[in-house]
Amino acid sequence: MNERVKTPEGRPYYKEIGTRPIRPDGVEKVTGSARFGDDFTLPGTLVGKILRSPHPHARLISVDTSNAKKIAGVKAIVTGSDFPDQPFAYTGPAVLERNMWHVTRNVIAREKVLYEGHAVAAVAAVDEKTASAALQAIAVEYEILPHVTTLDEALAPDAVLLFEDMITRGVEPAPEKPTNIARRANYEKGQIDTAWSSADLIVERSYETKPVHQGYIEPHACLAHYHPDGQADLYTSSQGHFQMRALTATLTGMRLTDIRAIPAEIGGGFGGKTVVYLEPLAMMLSKMSGFPVRMKMTRSEVFKASGPAAGTKARIKLGAKKNGTLVAAEVEMYYEAGAFPGSPFVNGVLCCVAPYTIPNVRLTGWDVVANRPKVAAYRAPGSPQSNFAFESTVDIVCKKLGLDPIAFRKMNAVQVGAELLGGRQLNHEGYLQLLEATERHPQYATELGPNQGRGFAAGYWPNAGGESGATVYVNADGTVNIATGSPDIGGSRASMAQMTAETLGISYDRVRSAVNDTTSVPFTHVTGGSRVTFATGKAVVAACETVIADLRARAAKIWDVDVDAVDWREGAAHPSSSNVGDFDPLTLGDLAARATETGGPIGSSGALNATGHAPGFSAALCDVEVDPETGHVKIIRFTVAQDAGVAIHPSYVEGQMQGAVVQGIGWALSEEYIYGPDGRLQNHGFLDYRMPVASDLPMIDPIVVEVPNPDHPFGVKGVAEAGMVTAMASVANAVADAVDRRMTSLPISPPKLAKEIAAGKAAM
């Protein structure tokens, strides 16, 4: 279902934008010929494997590799001491800051191991059997330390410390004693302490979510080949091969120009493959052995040693007038960072209040370390957790005041031009339109049956811009090649080809779209933050516009007129008026055939730091049916609405929305990391880590609202993440509506819900 609210003023009718062509990589994907991370090999390639800690917290006394090195077929072994140390310094913006001292120790342990699965050593051998034997021959002496694997344990006054010198940043004056709290973020506006007296209703509740994994199909994999001349090739399945190149170079002491990073196809990422794990180890093993080294994680390693989403604890306090006007909000959230600081706690607290106009607000977020793998991004990182807590509380307010949930959000909706906490300004409409579109949807008026409930939630994700590059070249027959540096996860090859075809005025089937290595295209940031169609699309269009300027100049040369007398439309050069002369149009093919005589090859690169990215709002409407005896929750209907700006390829937009909802449903009902008292992960496989499958889900109905973004040539907004934000809260609100019980801890598993129903606890 598409709802186009506006059309871009002054834009012609789109011929390619908004269509649903077959994706360029479709045949390779369905025939199995596409090459993923583990499909690359070279002559003499060695097998790399990692020795991982069985302990959640231990001091490394010694790592003896001498016996392993004696095994025939073992070509190289590395430990933490083989890598240059990194400075202890936080760099980058608050929401994305990084400390390379932490990064290098997450890749391979040094002083201590901080979670079960933490890499201690890595080997390269002629085959897997030999590599496994080498791992068994490595003798590691540990001093086992007490561990903390939950937020409550990590925050306890007498908690075991992961870092004995960690003083909480962001607190003034600075604390005198170290804790497991890495940083605090605080944002305020208005007079929050006195505002509560003006509220007719105050609701305060606490919530909890558990860490969950992104659940990508393809485990992490790479191949590194260090050449004798110091140059290297890195084949990597990731969300950003430029980032993998940069991190690998830094951690191994190489120069950026010495590494050519080649992107593999990627079997899912959702934020979890923006982090470096294997690549520096494979590169160092290749350097030491002189052979290519291929590494891949097992599924168990993926769960134990790659980054899940953060678990959280939240306290939400809301104050409202009798008519539903919000007057005050206080949010305090603790995010579990895992073994090293860096949870998305800043994003979380900022996003949850963004859809609302609230005059008095205090937001506080805490970044807390614990003996678990370092968290990674997961689809709108930080926002789904805080949205669950905040929108659950909003739902309580609506029920206590007897207000329609959509009408309430329309009444309190943030307005265009508002200054959001954190410094961003809302410069684009679309939120009210998607609320109204959801309100009009038939599901909203459908009557419910026994044990059924309906939940609604609204949410926000800022979307990203950033650095992107692209190249566009015209072939002699008038076909066009484009290349970008954005790994294709959501169909970006197709959308880039559509924007190219639309800009040049040619058909989609005359464009070939590719993702190239780091030596072939300008620097491009990761595929993440819902940025690619927006930012890389702008780079593609900029390169196309440069090509058009060149084509006009060539036509002017042929016609012997001034370039201002030449227009480009419908894939051809035309005289700008009848006064110019009686010239027949010169098509792209005509000009390409005469390229040699008019100046040589036709092509251009576009590189930019894209700004003007518009926020992503979403709304979710969920109907459930609960079995009161077993506590089983069945999703019977789900509608998700989102403002896409302009849907370049509507099928991919709908797919992103539907996929996001599915992951949110899993987070709400069944998924969680389960650690035992020994600090070890108990469900490190898909049989025990319960992700939803097709039989758990209804058809998910997407409402694509199109309010063009004026800061993009085709009105694009990012769409990949906002749909995830609201899914958990809408499910939880639907369950509360069905059973008159408010579940404040996710997942809402059948045993937990059945226990609450049996206990007869009040919903509010």
C-alpha positions in Angstrom: 0.0 0.0 0.0 1.6 3.3 -1.1 0.3 6.7 0.0 2.1 9.5 -1.9 1.3 12.6 0.0 3.2 15.0 -2.3 5.1 14.9 -5.5 8.4 16.7 -5.8 7.6 20.1 -7.2 9.1 20.8 -10.6 10.0 17.1 -11.1 8.9 15.3 -14.3 7.1 12.1 -14.2 9.4 9.3 -13.1 10.0 6.5 -15.6 12.3 4.4 -13.5 11.9 5.6 -9.9 9.0 3.8 -8.2 9.2 0.8 -10.4 10.0 -2.8 -9.3 12.7 -4.1 -11.6 14.6 -7.4 -11.1 17.7 -6.9 -8.9 21.0 -7.1 -10.8 22.4 -9.8 -8.4 19.1 -11.8 -8.5 20.3 -14.6 -10.8 23.5 -15.1 -8.9 21.7 -15.3 -5.6 19.0 -17.8 -6.7 21.4 -20.0 -8.6 24.0 -20.1 -5.8 26.8 -18.6 -7.8 27.1 -15.5 -5.7 30.4 -15.5 -3.7 30.1 -14.9 0.0 32.9 -14.6 2.5 33.8 -18.2 2.8 33.6 -18.8 -1.0 37.0 -17.1 -1.7 40.1 -19.1 -1.9 43.6 -18.7 -3.5 46.4 -21.2 -4.3 48.0 -22.3 -1.0 45.3 -20.9 1.2 45.7 -21.9 4.9 42.9 -22.5 7.4 42.8 -20.0 10.3 41.2 -20.9 13.6 40.9 -19.1 17.0 41.6 -20.4 20.5 38.9 -18.9 22.7 38.6 -18.5 26.4 36.3 -20.9 28.3 36.1 -18.5 31.1 34.0 -15.3 31.4 36.7 -13.4 33.4 40.3 -14.4 34.0 43.8 -12.9 34.0 46.1 -14.2 31.3 49.2 -15.4 33.1 50.8 -17.0 30.1 50.1 -18.3 26.6 52.6 -21.0 25.5 52.5 -21.8 21.8 55.8 -23.7 21.6 54.3 -27.2 21.3 51.7 -26.0 18.8 54.5 -24.6 16.6 56.1 -28.0 16.4 53.1 -29.6 14.7 53.7 -30.3 11.0 51.6 -28.2 8.8 51.3 -25.3 11.3 52.5 -22.2 9.5 51.8 -19.3 12.0 50.5 -18.6 15.4 49.6 -15.1 16.8 48.7 -13.9 20.3 47.9 -10.4 21.5 51.6 -9.5 21.9 52.1 -9.8 18.1 49.9 -6.8 17.5 51.0 -3.2 18.1 49.3 -1.6 21.1 46.8 1.2 20.5 46.5 4.5 22.4 43.8 4.8 25.1 41.7 7.6 23.7 38.0 8.1 22.8 37.5 9.5 19.4 34.5 10.3 17.2 31.0 11.8 17.9 29.2 10.8 21.2 26.9 8.3 19.5 29.7 6.6 17.6 32.8 7.1 19.7 35.5 4.5 19.6 38.6 3.6 21.6 41.1 1.6 19.6 42.7 0.3 22.9 39.4 -1.5 23.5 39.0 -2.6 19.8 42.4 -4.3 19.7 41.7 -6.1 22.9 38.3 -7.3 21.7 39.9 -8.8 18.6 42.4 -10.7 20.7 42.9 -10.6 24.5 45.9 -9.1 26.2 46.0 -8.7 30.0 42.6 -10.4 30.7 39.9 -12.4 29.0 36.6 -10.6 29.6 33.9 -13.0 28.3 33.5 -16.7 27.3 34.7 -16.9 23.7 37.2 -14.1 23.9 40.0 -14.7 21.4 43.3 -15.7 23.1 45.4 -17.0 20.1 45.0 -17.8 16.4 46.7 -20.3 14.2 47.1 -20.9 10.5 47.6 -24.4 9.2 47.4 -26.4 6.0 44.0 -27.9 6.9 41.3 -27.7 9.5 42.4 -30.9 11.3 45.9 -29.6 11.8 44.7 -26.1 12.9 42.4 -27.8 15.5 45.3 -29.9 16.8 47.4 -26.7 17.1 44.7 -25.0 19.2 44.6 -28.0 21.6 48.4 -27.8 21.9 48.5 -24.2 23.1 48.9 -24.0 26.9 47.1 -21.1 28.5 47.5 -20.4 32.2 44.5 -18.4 33.6 43.9 -16.8 36.9 40.2 -17.2 37.1 38.3 -14.1 38.4 34.8 -13.6 39.6 32.4 -12.4 36.9 29.4 -10.2 36.3 27.1 -11.0 33.5 24.0 -9.0 34.2 23.3 -5.3 34.7 22.3 -5.8 38.3 25.5 -7.7 39.1 27.6 -5.1 37.3 26.0 -2.2 39.1 26.1 -3.7 42.6 28.1 -1.6 45.1 30.6 -4.5 45.6 30.7 -5.6 42.0 33.7 -7.2 40.5 35.4 -4.7 38.2 36.3 -5.5 34.6 38.7 -2.5 34.6 40.2 -1.5 37.9 40.8 2.1 36.7 37.4 2.8 35.0 36.1 6.2 36.3 32.6 7.0 35.0 32.8 9.8 32.4 30.1 12.4 32.0 29.7 12.8 35.8 30.7 16.1 37.5 32.5 16.1 39.7 34.3 13.0 38.6 33.8 10.0 40.9 36.7 9.0 43.1 36.2 5.2 42.8 36.2 3.0 39.7 33.0 1.2 38.7 31.6 -0.8 35.8 29.8 2.3 34.6 31.8 3.7 31.6 29.9 6.9 30.9 26.8 8.9 31.6 24.9 11.0 29.1 22.4 13.6 30.3 20.0 15.9 28.3 17.5 18.3 29.8 15.1 21.0 28.8 12.4 23.0 30.7 11.9 22.8 34.4 11.5 19.1 35.0 11.7 19.1 38.8 8.8 21.5 39.2 6.8 20.4 36.1 5.2 17.4 37.8 2.9 19.7 39.8 1.1 20.7 36.6 0.3 17.1 35.7 -3.1 15.6 36.4 -1.7 12.1 35.9 1.7 10.8 36.6 2.8 7.3 35.5 6.1 5.8 36.5 7.2 2.3 35.5 10.4 0.2 35.1 11.3 -2.1 32.2 13.9 -4.6 31.1 15.1 -6.1 27.9 17.6 -8.8 27.3 20.5 -9.0 24.9 19.6 -10.5 21.5 21.5 -11.4 18.4 21.0 -10.0 14.9 20.6 -13.5 13.6 22.3 -13.1 10.2 22.4 -16.2 8.1 26.0 -16.0 7.1 28.7 -16.3 9.9 31.6 -13.9 9.8 34.3 -14.9 7.2 37.2 -13.4 5.4 40.4 -14.2 3.5 43.6 -12.2 3.8 46.6 -12.4 1.5 49.7 -10.5 2.5 52.2 -10.2 -0.4 56.0 -10.2 -0.2 56.1 -6.5 -1.3 53.9 -5.5 1.7 50.8 -5.1 -0.3 47.8 -7.1 0.7 44.3 -8.2 -0.4 41.4 -8.6 2.0 38.3 -10.4 1.0 35.6 -9.6 3.5 31.9 -10.2 4.1 31.0 -7.0 5.9 28.8 -3.9 5.9 31.7 -1.8 4.9 35.0 -3.0 3.3 36.5 0.5 3.7 35.9 0.2 7.4 37.3 -3.3 7.5 40.4 -2.0 5.7 40.9 0.9 8.1 40.5 -1.2 11.2 42.7 -4.0 9.9 45.4 -1.5 8.9 45.3 0.2 12.3 45.4 -3.0 14.3 48.2 -4.6 12.3 50.3 -1.4 11.8 49.8 -1.3 8.0 49.0 1.7 5.8 45.6 2.1 4.2 47.0 2.1 0.7 48.7 -1.3 1.4 45.4 -3.1 1.7 42.9 -3.6 -1.1 39.6 -4.6 0.5 37.4 -6.6 -1.8 33.7 -6.9 -0.9 32.1 -10.3 -0.8 28.3 -10.7 -0.9 26.8 -10.6 2.6 24.4 -13.0 4.1 22.8 -10.4 6.4 24.3 -8.0 8.9 21.7 -5.7 10.5 24.5 -3.7 12.1 26.4 -6.7 13.4 28.9 -6.7 10.5 30.2 -3.2 11.0 32.6 -4.6 13.6 36.0 -6.1 12.9 36.7 -9.6 14.4 38.6 -11.9 12.1 40.3 -9.6 9.5 43.3 -8.4 11.6 44.0 -12.0 12.8 43.9 -13.4 9.3 46.1 -10.6 8.0 48.7 -11.0 10.6 48.7 -14.8 10.1 49.1 -14.3 6.4 52.0 -11.9 7.0 53.8 -14.3 9.3 53.2 -17.4 7.2 53.6 -15.9 3.7 50.4 -17.7 2.6 46.7 -16.6 2.1 44.7 -17.3 5.2 41.0 -17.9 5.3 38.9 -17.7 8.5 35.3 -18.2 9.4 33.3 -18.4 12.6 31.1 -21.3 13.6 27.6 -20.5 14.6 28.5 -21.0 18.2 31.4 -18.5 17.8 29.0 -16.0 16.3 26.8 -16.1 19.3 29.6 -16.2 21.9 32.1 -13.8 20.4 30.4 -11.3 18.1 28.3 -8.4 19.2 24.6 -8.8 20.2 22.3 -5.9 20.9 22.5 -4.4 24.4 20.2 -5.5 27.2 18.6 -2.6 29.2 17.0 -1.5 32.3 14.7 1.5 32.1 12.7 3.8 34.4 10.1 6.0 32.6 8.1 8.7 34.3 5.4 10.6 32.4 3.1 13.4 33.4 0.0 14.5 31.4 -3.0 16.7 31.6 -6.5 15.2 31.7 -7.0 16.1 28.0 -3.8 14.0 27.2 -1.3 16.9 26.8 2.1 15.7 27.9 3.8 18.1 30.3 6.9 16.2 31.5 9.0 13.1 30.8 11.9 11.6 32.7 13.8 8.7 31.2 16.7 6.9 32.9 18.2 3.9 31.0 21.1 1.5 31.7 22.6 -0.2 28.6 24.7 -3.3 28.9 27.8 -2.7 26.7 29.4 -6.1 27.2 33.1 -6.4 27.9 34.1 -3.0 26.5 32.3 0.4 26.6 30.3 1.6 23.7 26.6 0.7 24.0 24.1 2.8 22.0 22.8 4.4 25.1 22.9 8.0 23.7 20.8 7.0 20.7 18.4 5.2 23.0 17.5 8.0 25.3 17.4 10.6 22.5 15.1 8.6 20.2 12.4 7.7 22.6 11.0 11.2 23.2 11.7 12.5 19.6 8.2 11.9 18.3 6.6 14.1 21.0 6.3 17.7 22.0 7.1 17.7 25.7 8.1 21.0 27.3 10.0 19.5 30.3 12.3 16.5 29.8 15.2 14.9 31.5 17.1 12.0 29.8 19.8 10.0 31.4 21.7 7.1 29.9 24.3 4.9 31.4 26.9 2.7 29.6 27.7 -0.4 31.7 30.3 -3.1 31.1 29.8 -6.7 32.0 31.4 -10.1 31.2 29.7 -10.6 27.9 30.7 -10.0 24.3 31.0 -6.4 23.3 27.7 -5.3 21.9 27.3 -4.2 18.3 24.8 -2.3 16.4 21.4 -3.9 15.7 19.0 -2.1 13.4 18.3 1.4 14.9 20.8 0.6 17.7 19.5 1.6 21.1 16.1 2.9 19.9 14.0 -0.3 20.0 14.8 -0.9 23.7 13.9 2.7 24.8 10.9 2.7 22.6 9.5 -0.4 24.2 9.8 1.3 27.6 8.5 4.7 26.6 5.7 3.6 24.4 4.5 1.1 27.0 4.2 3.9 29.4 2.4 6.1 26.8 0.0 3.2 26.4 -0.7 3.2 30.1 -1.3 6.9 30.0 -3.8 6.5 27.1 -5.7 3.7 28.9 -5.9 5.6 32.2 -7.2 8.7 30.5 -9.5 6.8 28.1 -7.8 8.3 25.0 -7.4 6.8 21.5 -3.7 5.9 21.1 -3.3 7.5 17.7 -5.3 10.6 18.6 -3.1 11.0 21.6 0.1 10.9 19.5 -1.3 13.3 17.0 -2.1 15.7 19.8 1.4 15.5 21.2 3.3 15.1 17.9 6.6 16.9 17.4 6.3 19.7 14.9 8.5 20.5 11.9 11.1 23.0 12.9 11.3 21.7 16.5 14.8 21.5 18.0 15.2 17.9 19.2 17.3 17.1 22.3 20.8 16.2 21.2 21.0 19.1 18.7 19.1 18.0 15.6 16.3 20.0 14.1 13.2 18.3 12.7 13.3 19.7 9.2 10.9 17.4 7.4 7.3 16.3 7.7 5.9 12.9 7.4 5.1 11.8 10.9 1.6 13.1 11.1 0.9 11.7 7.6 1.9 8.2 8.7 -0.2 8.4 11.8 -3.2 9.4 9.7 -2.4 6.6 7.2 -2.4 4.0 10.0 -5.6 5.5 11.4 -7.3 4.9 8.0 -6.1 1.4 7.7 -8.9 -1.3 8.0 -7.1 -3.1 10.8 -7.6 -0.1 13.1 -11.4 -0.5 13.0 -11.6 -4.3 12.9 -13.3 -5.8 15.9 -11.3 -8.2 18.1 -12.4 -11.5 19.6 -11.9 -13.2 22.9 -8.4 -13.1 24.3 -7.3 -10.8 21.6 -5.7 -7.4 21.9 -4.5 -4.5 19.8 -1.3 -2.5 20.4 0.0 0.7 18.8 3.3 2.4 19.0 5.1 5.2 17.2 8.8 5.7 17.0 11.8 7.6 15.6 15.2 6.9 14.1 17.4 9.8 13.0 18.7 8.2 9.8 22.3 9.0 8.6 24.1 10.7 5.8 27.8 10.6 5.7 30.6 9.9 3.2 29.9 8.1 0.0 31.5 7.8 -3.4 30.5 6.5 -6.9 31.8 6.2 -10.4 29.8 6.4 -13.6 31.2 5.5 -17.0 29.5 5.5 -20.4 30.4 2.6 -22.7 30.8 3.0 -26.5 27.4 1.5 -27.2 25.6 3.9 -24.9 25.3 1.5 -21.9 26.4 2.7 -18.5 28.5 1.2 -15.7 28.2 2.5 -12.2 30.2 1.4 -9.2 29.8 2.3 -5.5 31.5 1.3 -2.3 28.3 0.4 -0.5 27.9 -3.3 0.1 24.5 -4.3 -1.2 22.3 -5.5 1.7 18.8 -4.2 0.8 18.9 -4.0 -2.9 21.1 -0.9 -3.4 22.5 -2.1 -6.7 19.0 -1.8 -8.2 18.2 1.5 -6.6 21.5 3.0 -7.7 20.8 1.8 -11.3 17.3 3.2 -11.1 18.6 6.6 -10.0 21.2 6.5 -12.7 18.7 5.6 -15.4 16.3 8.3 -14.2 19.0 11.0 -14.1 20.5 10.1 -17.5 17.1 9.5 -19.1 17.8 6.0 -20.2 16.2 2.7 -19.4 17.1 0.6 -16.4 18.3 -2.3 -18.5 21.0 -0.2 -20.0 22.8 0.3 -16.6 25.1 -2.2 -14.9 25.5 -1.6 -11.2 28.4 -3.0 -9.2 30.0 -2.8 -5.7 33.7 -2.3 -6.2 36.9 -2.7 -4.0 38.7 0.1 -2.1 41.0 0.9 -5.0 38.2 1.4 -7.5 35.8 3.9 -6.0 36.1 6.8 -3.6 35.8 6.3 0.2 32.4 5.1 1.3 31.2 4.7 4.8 29.4 1.5 6.0 26.1 0.3 4.8 24.3 1.2 8.0 22.2 3.9 9.6 19.7 3.8 6.8 22.1 5.9 4.8 22.9 4.1 1.5 20.0 5.0 -0.8 20.1 8.5 0.5 23.9 9.3 0.7 25.3 6.9 -1.9 22.4 7.8 -4.1 23.4 11.5 -3.9 26.9 10.5 -4.9 25.6 8.5 -7.9 23.3 11.4 -9.0 26.2 13.9 -8.6 28.4 11.8 -10.9 25.6 11.4 -13.4 25.1 15.2 -13.5 28.8 15.7 -14.2 28.5 13.2 -17.1 25.4 15.1 -18.4 27.4 18.4 -18.3 30.1 16.7 -20.3 27.6 15.2 -22.8 26.1 18.7 -23.3 29.5 20.1 -24.0 30.2 17.4 -26.5 26.9 18.0 -28.3 27.7 21.7 -28.4 31.0 21.0 -30.0 29.4 18.8 -32.6 26.8 21.5 -33.4 29.3 24.3 -33.0 27.1 26.2 -30.5 27.5 27.4 -27.0 26.9 24.8 -24.3 24.1 26.9 -22.8 22.2 26.3 -26.0 22.0 22.5 -25.3 19.5 20.8 -23.0 19.6 17.2 -21.8 16.3 15.5 -21.6 14.9 12.0 -22.2 18.4 10.6 -22.7 19.5 12.9 -25.4 21.0 16.3 -26.1 18.4 18.8 -27.6 18.7 22.3 -28.8 17.4 24.6 -26.0 15.2 26.4 -28.5 14.4 26.7 -32.2 16.7 29.7 -32.4 19.7 27.5 -31.8 19.4 25.6 -35.1 17.6 22.7 -36.7 19.6 19.9 -35.1 18.4 16.3 -34.6 18.8 15.2 -31.0 22.0 13.4 -30.1 21.2 10.4 -27.9 23.6 9.0 -25.3 24.5 6.2 -27.7 25.2 8.8 -30.5 27.6 10.7 -28.2 29.2 7.6 -26.8 30.0 6.4 -30.3 31.7 9.7 -31.1 33.5 10.0 -27.7 37.0 9.7 -29.3 36.5 12.6 -31.6 34.9 14.8 -29.0 37.3 14.5 -26.1 37.8 10.8 -25.1 36.2 8.6 -22.5 33.0 9.7 -20.8 32.8 9.2 -17.1 33.0 10.8 -13.7 33.3 10.1 -10.0 31.2 11.6 -7.3 32.3 11.8 -3.7 30.5 13.7 -0.9 29.6 13.9 2.7 25.9 13.8 2.4 23.8 16.1 4.6 20.1 16.8 4.6 19.2 13.3 5.8 15.6 13.3 7.1 14.4 11.5 10.2 12.7 8.1 10.0 9.4 7.9 11.8 7.3 4.7 11.9 4.1 3.4 13.4 3.1 -0.1 14.2 -0.3 -1.7 14.7 -0.3 -5.2 16.1 -3.2 -7.6 16.9 -2.5 -10.7 19.1 -4.3 -13.6 20.5 -3.2 -15.0 23.9 -3.8 -18.5 25.2 -4.6 -17.8 28.8 -3.6 -21.3 29.9 -0.2 -21.5 28.2 0.7 -17.9 27.8 1.4 -18.4 24.1 1.1 -15.2 22.0 0.0 -15.5 18.4 0.4 -12.5 16.1 -2.8 -12.5 14.1 -2.3 -9.2 12.2 0.4 -6.6 11.9 0.6 -3.3 10.0 3.6 -1.1 9.8 3.6 2.5 8.4 6.7 4.5 7.5 7.6 7.6 5.6 10.0 6.6 2.8 10.4 10.1 1.3 10.1 8.6 -2.2 10.3 4.8 -2.6 12.9 4.2 -5.3 12.1 0.5 -5.5 8.9 0.0 -3.5 9.4 -3.8 -3.1 12.7 -3.2 -1.3 11.2 -0.6 0.9 8.3 -2.9 1.8 10.8 -5.7 2.4 12.9 -3.6 4.8 9.8 -2.7 6.8 8.6 -6.3 7.0 12.0 -7.7 7.9 12.4 -5.1 10.6 9.0 -6.0 12.1 9.9 -9.8 12.1 13.1 -9.1 14.1 11.2 -6.9 16.5 8.6 -9.7 17.0 11.4 -12.1 17.9 12.9 -9.7 20.4 9.4 -9.1 21.9 8.3 -12.7 22.3 11.1 -15.3 22.2 14.7 -14.1 21.7 17.3 -13.6 24.5 20.8 -14.6 25.5 20.7 -17.0 28.4 23.8 -17.2 30.6 24.3 -19.7 33.4 25.7 -19.0 36.9 29.1 -20.0 35.4 29.0 -17.0 33.1 28.7 -19.2 30.0 26.2 -18.8 27.2 23.7 -21.7 27.2 21.9 -21.1 24.0 24.6 -20.6 21.4 22.8 -22.1 18.4 19.6 -21.6 16.4 18.0 -24.7 18.0 18.1 -23.1 21.4 18.1 -19.4 20.5 14.4 -19.1 19.5 14.1 -16.8 16.4 10.6 -16.6 14.8 10.0 -18.6 11.7 7.3 -18.3 9.0 4.7 -20.3 11.0 5.1 -17.8 13.9 4.1 -14.8 11.7 1.2 -13.3 9.8 1.5 -11.5 6.5 2.8 -8.1 7.5 1.1 -5.2 5.8 3.4 -2.2 5.0 2.0 1.3 4.5 4.6 3.3 2.5 3.9 7.0 3.0 5.8 9.2 0.5 6.6 12.7 1.6 9.6 13.6 -0.6 12.8 14.8 1.2 13.7 18.1 -0.4 17.4 17.5 0.4 17.7 14.6 -2.0 17.4 14.7 -5.8 14.6 12.1 -5.8 13.2 12.8 -2.3 14.8 9.8 -0.6 14.7 9.0 3.1 16.3 6.0 4.8 13.8 3.2 5.6 15.8 0.2 6.9 15.6 0.8 10.6 12.6 2.8 11.7 10.3 -0.2 11.3 12.2 -2.1 13.9 11.9 0.7 16.5 8.2 0.3 17.2 7.7 -3.5 16.7 8.5 -4.5 20.3 6.3 -1.9 22.0 3.3 -2.6 19.7 3.5 -6.3 20.6 3.8 -5.6 24.3 0.9 -3.1 24.2 -1.2 -5.6 22.3 -0.5 -8.3 24.9 -1.5 -5.9 27.7 -4.7 -5.1 25.9 -5.5 -8.8 25.4 -4.9 -10.1 29.0 -5.1 -6.9 31.1 -1.6 -7.5 32.3 1.4 -5.2 31.6 4.5 -7.2 30.8 7.5 -5.0 31.6 10.3 -7.5 30.8 11.1 -8.9 27.4 10.8 -11.4 25.9 7.2 -12.1 26.7 7.7 -15.9 26.7 4.8 -18.2 27.4 6.0 -19.3 30.9 6.5 -15.7 32.0 3.1 -14.5 30.7 1.2 -17.6 32.0 2.7 -16.9 35.4 1.6 -13.3 35.3 -1.9 -14.3 34.2 -2.1 -16.9 37.0 -0.9 -14.4 39.6 -3.8 -12.1 38.6 -1.6 -8.9 38.7 -3.2 -5.7 37.5 -2.4 -4.4 34.1 -1.6 -0.8 35.3 
